[in-house]
Amino acid sequence: MKLITWNVQWCRGVDGKVDPARIVRHAKAIADFDVLCLQEIASNYPAPRLKGSRGENQFAELARLLPGYVPVPGVAVDVPADDGGRRHFGNMVLSRFPVGQVFRHLLPYPVDAGINGMPRIALEAVLTTRTGAVRVITTHLEYYGTKKRTAQVDALRRIYSEGSGHTRFGSVVDSSGGPFHTLLRPAATIITGDFNLEPEDVLHARMCETFADGTPTLADAWQAAQPGRPHPATFKIYEKERPGEPEQHCDFIFVSADLVPRIRQVRVDQKTQASDHQPVLIEIA
């Protein structure tokens, strides 16, 4: 399985051009990917609300551009628009593998007086791959406030642990095909996206802490594949808010312990300027 994760900044490049087709072309140039996890997908946010946007429905455009993939949208921000419709902003998974159960986990959004922020989501899709089922969870954590981001990391751990509990202790109770039909969760799990924190942040270590209930630990895939090598920068290489702003290393792939021996490569494309973030590829046998 080849999976790419990428915060695409509403498909806006460093050149200021919004172009979903360019995102797809470049992702295909990186690898013949099976799964594409995207963050910052927008619909009905014309400029000046989002720079460069025509207000295009990027969830629909990306689905059209990848006809062989199952599109799974995950809306975090859902607000009224001036035209009487809705504005949506969130994440997306596009999978060449069959998609089973989908979960849209809204993440905590605690009040943090005077600190900017927006609602966040963890989008989970259970995929049936050639080597078995896997949970793929893509997310984008709070940028501005540590309070929100801390709550969201703890929520991600709960989401992962809850699914692991269904894996380890669940059984088929209902096979009726109705809404109560039991769908068991696989153990193999990938949690990926823009975490808006650095590798040395205590919240990064928190993602990999042991669980009191026996849930298998998570591992940083880059560190597992290339121990001792620092994370490459994935943000603020080409587009900076102020001159001299340091590069950041905030786009991660965490995997469940059972997937660690199956990692074949983890690679960051630091050359593209199709977004303000850099795409990350993981290949799992």
C-alpha positions in Angstrom: 0.0 0.0 0.0 1.3 3.4 -1.0 -0.3 6.3 1.0 0.4 10.0 0.6 -0.7 12.6 3.1 -0.7 16.3 2.2 -2.0 19.5 3.6 -2.8 21.2 0.3 -3.8 24.7 1.6 -7.2 24.6 -0.3 -5.1 23.5 -3.3 -3.2 26.8 -3.3 0.4 26.8 -4.4 3.2 29.1 -3.3 2.5 31.0 -6.5 -0.9 31.9 -5.2 -2.8 29.8 -7.8 -5.6 27.5 -6.6 -5.5 24.4 -8.8 -6.9 21.0 -7.6 -5.7 19.4 -10.9 -2.1 20.4 -10.1 -2.4 18.7 -6.7 -3.5 15.4 -8.3 -0.9 15.6 -11.0 1.9 16.1 -8.5 0.6 13.4 -6.2 0.6 10.9 -9.1 4.2 12.0 -9.9 5.3 11.1 -6.4 4.0 7.6 -6.6 1.2 5.4 -8.0 -0.6 5.9 -4.7 -3.4 3.7 -3.4 -4.6 6.2 -0.8 -4.5 10.0 -0.7 -5.1 11.8 2.6 -5.7 15.5 2.1 -6.1 18.3 4.6 -7.6 21.8 4.0 -10.1 21.0 1.4 -12.6 23.8 0.8 -16.0 24.4 -0.8 -17.8 27.7 -1.4 -15.1 29.9 0.1 -14.4 32.4 -2.8 -11.7 35.0 -2.4 -11.1 37.0 -0.2 -12.3 34.4 2.3 -9.7 32.0 1.0 -7.0 33.6 -1.2 -7.2 32.6 -4.9 -10.3 30.5 -4.6 -13.2 30.8 -7.0 -15.4 29.1 -4.4 -15.1 25.8 -6.2 -16.3 22.6 -4.5 -12.9 21.0 -4.1 -14.4 17.8 -2.6 -16.3 17.3 -5.8 -13.4 18.4 -8.1 -10.9 16.0 -6.5 -13.4 13.1 -6.8 -13.9 13.9 -10.5 -10.1 14.1 -11.1 -9.6 10.6 -9.5 -12.3 8.5 -11.0 -10.8 5.2 -9.9 -10.8 6.2 -6.3 -13.6 6.2 -3.6 -13.9 9.7 -2.3 -14.5 10.1 1.5 -15.1 13.7 2.5 -14.8 14.9 6.1 -16.2 18.3 6.9 -15.0 20.1 10.0 -16.3 23.6 9.4 -19.9 23.8 8.2 -21.3 27.3 8.1 -23.9 29.3 6.0 -22.8 31.1 2.9 -23.9 34.4 1.5 -25.5 32.6 -1.5 -27.9 30.7 0.8 -25.8 27.5 0.5 -23.2 26.1 2.9 -19.4 26.6 3.2 -17.4 23.5 4.0 -13.8 23.0 5.1 -12.1 19.8 6.2 -10.2 16.7 5.2 -10.6 14.0 2.5 -9.5 10.5 1.9 -9.4 9.0 -1.7 -8.9 5.3 -1.8 -8.3 2.9 -4.7 -9.1 0.1 -2.2 -12.7 -0.7 -1.2 -13.9 1.5 1.6 -15.9 -0.1 4.5 -17.1 1.7 7.5 -16.4 5.5 7.8 -16.3 7.5 11.0 -16.2 11.3 11.2 -14.9 12.1 14.6 -15.3 15.8 15.6 -12.4 16.7 17.8 -12.6 18.7 21.0 -12.9 22.4 20.6 -12.5 23.8 24.1 -12.9 27.5 24.7 -9.5 29.3 24.8 -10.3 33.0 25.4 -8.7 35.3 22.8 -7.0 32.5 20.9 -8.1 31.9 17.3 -9.1 28.5 16.1 -11.6 26.5 14.1 -13.4 23.1 14.5 -11.3 20.1 13.6 -12.1 16.5 12.5 -10.4 13.1 12.4 -11.7 11.3 9.3 -11.5 7.5 9.6 -12.0 5.0 6.8 -11.6 1.3 7.0 -10.0 0.0 3.8 -9.8 -3.5 2.5 -6.2 -3.8 1.1 -4.5 -6.6 -0.7 -2.9 -7.7 2.6 -5.8 -7.1 4.9 -8.0 -4.4 6.4 -6.6 -1.2 7.8 -8.0 1.9 9.6 -6.8 5.1 7.9 -7.4 8.2 10.0 -6.5 11.6 8.7 -6.6 14.8 10.7 -5.5 18.4 11.0 -4.9 19.7 14.5 -5.3 23.2 15.9 -2.6 25.7 14.7 -3.0 28.6 17.1 -3.9 27.2 20.6 -2.0 24.7 22.6 -5.1 24.0 24.8 -7.2 22.9 21.8 -4.3 20.9 20.3 -3.6 19.1 23.6 -7.3 18.1 23.8 -7.2 16.9 20.2 -4.2 14.7 20.7 -5.8 13.0 23.7 -9.0 12.6 21.6 -7.0 10.9 18.8 -5.5 8.5 21.3 -9.0 7.7 22.6 -10.3 7.1 19.0 -7.5 4.8 18.3 -7.8 2.9 21.6 -11.6 2.6 21.2 -11.2 1.0 17.8 -8.5 -1.3 19.1 -10.9 -2.4 21.8 -13.4 -3.4 19.2 -10.6 -5.3 17.4 -9.4 -7.2 20.5 -12.7 -7.9 22.3 -15.5 -7.3 19.8 -17.7 -10.0 18.2 -20.4 -10.1 15.6 -23.6 -9.5 17.4 -25.8 -8.4 14.5 -25.6 -9.5 10.8 -28.9 -8.2 9.6 -27.5 -5.6 7.2 -29.3 -2.9 9.1 -27.8 0.1 10.9 -27.0 -2.2 13.9 -25.0 -4.6 11.7 -21.7 -5.4 13.5 -18.6 -4.3 11.5 -15.4 -5.3 13.3 -12.4 -2.9 13.2 -9.0 -4.1 12.1 -5.9 -3.8 14.3 -3.7 -2.2 11.6 -4.1 1.6 11.9 -2.5 4.6 10.3 -3.1 8.1 11.8 -1.8 10.9 9.6 -2.0 14.5 8.8 -0.9 18.0 9.9 -0.4 17.9 13.7 0.9 21.5 14.0 3.6 20.5 16.4 7.3 19.6 16.2 8.9 16.2 16.7 10.3 17.3 20.1 7.0 18.6 21.3 5.6 16.7 24.4 2.4 16.1 22.4 4.4 14.1 19.8 5.7 11.9 22.6 2.1 11.7 24.0 0.9 10.2 20.7 3.4 7.3 21.2 2.9 6.7 25.0 1.7 3.4 26.2 -2.0 2.8 27.0 -3.2 1.7 30.4 -5.8 -0.6 28.9 -3.3 -2.7 26.8 -4.0 -1.0 23.5 -0.9 -1.5 21.3 1.3 1.6 21.1 1.6 3.9 18.1 4.9 4.6 16.4 6.1 7.6 14.4 6.7 5.9 11.0 9.6 8.2 10.0 11.4 7.4 13.2 10.6 3.7 12.8 11.9 3.6 9.2 14.9 5.8 9.7 15.9 5.8 13.3 18.3 8.6 14.3 17.5 10.7 11.2 15.8 14.0 12.0 12.4 14.7 10.5 12.7 16.7 7.3 10.8 20.0 7.2 7.3 19.8 5.8 6.1 23.4 6.3 7.3 27.0 5.8 10.1 26.0 3.4 9.0 28.3 0.6 6.0 30.3 2.0 6.6 32.2 5.2 4.4 34.6 7.2 7.5 36.7 8.0 11.1 36.8 6.7 13.4 34.4 8.3 10.7 32.3 9.8 12.1 28.8 10.7 11.0 25.7 8.8 8.6 23.4 10.6 8.3 19.6 10.8 4.6 19.1 11.6 3.2 16.5 9.1 3.4 13.0 10.6 2.4 9.4 10.0 1.8 7.3 13.1 1.2 3.6 12.7 0.1 0.8 15.0 2.8 -1.5 16.3 1.8 -4.3 14.0 2.6 -2.2 10.9 6.1 -1.1 11.9 7.8 -4.2 10.5 5.9 -3.8 7.2 7.1 -0.2 6.5 9.2 -0.2 3.3 9.8 3.5 3.0 8.8 7.0 4.3 9.7 9.9 2.1 9.0 13.6 2.1 8.9 15.6 -1.2 10.6 18.9 -0.2 10.7 20.2 -3.8 7.1 20.8 -4.7 5.6 24.3 -4.2 2.1 23.2 -5.1 1.1 23.9 -1.5 2.7 25.6 1.5 3.2 22.1 3.0 5.2 19.2 1.6 3.6 15.8 0.8 4.7 12.7 2.8 4.7 9.1 1.3 4.6 5.9 3.2 4.8 2.5 1.6 3.7 -0.6 3.6 4.2 -4.2 2.4 
